[in-house]
Amino acid sequence: MVENYTTRYDDLKKDLFVSENNDFYFKFEYEDPSNPGTNLIKSPEENYAGFDARPQATDIYSEKYNVLYFDEEANIKPGYFTIEVW
């Protein structure tokens, strides 16, 4: 999904039902913040949908979802998926 954000941004927008007139950003957070690699986000040299920093939009909609994922040992773990749309 991180790679698709960079390589197929418009297609990913459609997959996530983000309006054509809006832009978006997302991140994944593991529930245990003491874990190394806690956040799965775009790397710092990448940007927010063509911007160098989070846009200073007056209307940014953010939604945080509880998710379950499998770790490298096939254990089910909780985490959070956050999407911001502006």
Secondary structure, DSSP 8 states (H G I E B T S, - for coil): -HHHHHHSHHHHHHHTT--TT--EEEEEEES-TTSTT-EE---TTS-BTTBSS----S--EEEEEEEEEE-TTS-EEEEEEEEEE-
